[in-house]
Amino acid sequence: MTFSAAIVAGEPSGDLLAARMLRGLRARDPDVQAKGIGGPAMAREGFEAWHPMDALSVFGYVDALRQAPRLIRTWRDTRRRTLDWRPDVFVGVDAPDFNLRLEEKLRAAGIPTVHFVGPSIWAWRFERIHQIRRAVSHMLVLFPFEVELYREQGVPVTYVGHPLAELIPALPDRAAARARLGLQPGHRVLALMPGSRESEIRLLAPRFLEAARILTHQDPDLEFVVPVVNEGRRAQFEAILAQYPVPRCRVLSALPETEPGAAPERADGLDTSGWPIAWHAMEAADAVLVASGTATLEAALFKRPLVISYVITPWMRRIMAWKSGQDAPSLPWVGLPNILEREFVVPELLQEAATPQALAEHTWAALTDAGLAERVGQRFSALHETLNRDTPGLAAQAILEASRANA
């Protein structure tokens, strides 16, 4: 009998995770039926979308309120279709506000539910664990420390590793990356990454650029590369750059065009043509100044010294405190590398501490302290090994077992 799975993934990272999970399921049952909400990567694995992934895309609390009627219609339609179909399992990939509510209804109706990517209750909104117990038959987590947390709360859980650890090479090739980007091989290179959202760039880019101007006084040959996710964010950053000009600062939304064969091949022969531009920038860099988020983990997997920063408005801070019932995260760290290592391996400069002078001082150490770079590299190499698992296979096996256990 053909295995069937309803799946909901609401953003590009979830689309990639779900696509790899589907690949693992198809390795066990080539005729798997998969339907729900997803994106292009899932479609390439034979997924049938009831709604496009963009149906769940919102940007901040104001946009969420504005889009609420559409989100409610999508939620109700997905619930109805899933209950009518009655697949062997429902898999919600991240998107906890949408998926946990859906999983709660489906599980109560007798459909096994798997949630892929544990909500960060270890940092914010721990009270959500009560809803998770009701909603989730089995939790799939990306980080090893999460296993004990969910087990202690009575939620069946499997650690499946982080797919980034499988996709990012264990040994970065800085020289090849610089050749791809057209950077000078003998100069220091700093990757500036002030985030992918409009609000992040608006709040962080001026600070990052003022820090960069301080750094150019210490190293006049220092080069900067700024990867951006699309042309809209590029235009936004370049408008800020015009107000805070920095020499040798290159803003990239794609790889520069080069003659075929002009750039040397990587020593490991890895095909990097499908990489996001941010990965090329991080591999080429000596250090990374980065907004808190997934990019901090990516920089760590590229074994680069990094400085983490984040700033939100007082208004957004009040909303987060109201929504979570907390004034601050329950952990002393916000950056994923530090959370995973359970200590401040790299500096975090948040809110009022994120002054251009402080950012410049910590970034200069990341750029120039060879001992620091070696220590950080060793820690991140060990972290890479811990996170590198057969994520598609482990996720698929756990999903199949959860569907049978709750049959």
Secondary structure as GFF3:
##gff-version 3
##sequence-region A 1 407
A	DSSP	beta_strand	4	9	.	.	.	ID=ss1
A	DSSP	alpha_helix	12	28	.	.	.	ID=ss2
A	DSSP	beta_strand	33	38	.	.	.	ID=ss3
A	DSSP	alpha_helix	40	43	.	.	.	ID=ss4
A	DSSP	beta_strand	48	52	.	.	.	ID=ss5
A	DSSP	three_ten_helix	53	56	.	.	.	ID=ss6
A	DSSP	alpha_helix	60	66	.	.	.	ID=ss7
A	DSSP	alpha_helix	68	85	.	.	.	ID=ss8
A	DSSP	beta_strand	89	93	.	.	.	ID=ss9
A	DSSP	alpha_helix	96	108	.	.	.	ID=ss10
A	DSSP	beta_strand	113	116	.	.	.	ID=ss11
A	DSSP	three_ten_helix	126	128	.	.	.	ID=ss12
A	DSSP	alpha_helix	129	135	.	.	.	ID=ss13
A	DSSP	beta_strand	138	141	.	.	.	ID=ss14
A	DSSP	alpha_helix	145	152	.	.	.	ID=ss15
A	DSSP	beta_strand	157	159	.	.	.	ID=ss16
A	DSSP	alpha_helix	163	167	.	.	.	ID=ss17
A	DSSP	alpha_helix	174	181	.	.	.	ID=ss18
A	DSSP	beta_strand	189	193	.	.	.	ID=ss19
A	DSSP	alpha_helix	198	218	.	.	.	ID=ss20
A	DSSP	beta_strand	223	227	.	.	.	ID=ss21
A	DSSP	alpha_helix	231	243	.	.	.	ID=ss22
A	DSSP	beta_strand	249	252	.	.	.	ID=ss23
A	DSSP	alpha_helix	277	284	.	.	.	ID=ss24
A	DSSP	beta_strand	287	291	.	.	.	ID=ss25
A	DSSP	alpha_helix	294	301	.	.	.	ID=ss26
A	DSSP	beta_strand	306	310	.	.	.	ID=ss27
A	DSSP	alpha_helix	314	324	.	.	.	ID=ss28
A	DSSP	alpha_helix	336	341	.	.	.	ID=ss29
A	DSSP	beta_strand	348	350	.	.	.	ID=ss30
A	DSSP	three_ten_helix	351	353	.	.	.	ID=ss31
A	DSSP	alpha_helix	356	368	.	.	.	ID=ss32
A	DSSP	alpha_helix	370	387	.	.	.	ID=ss33
A	DSSP	alpha_helix	391	405	.	.	.	ID=ss34
###
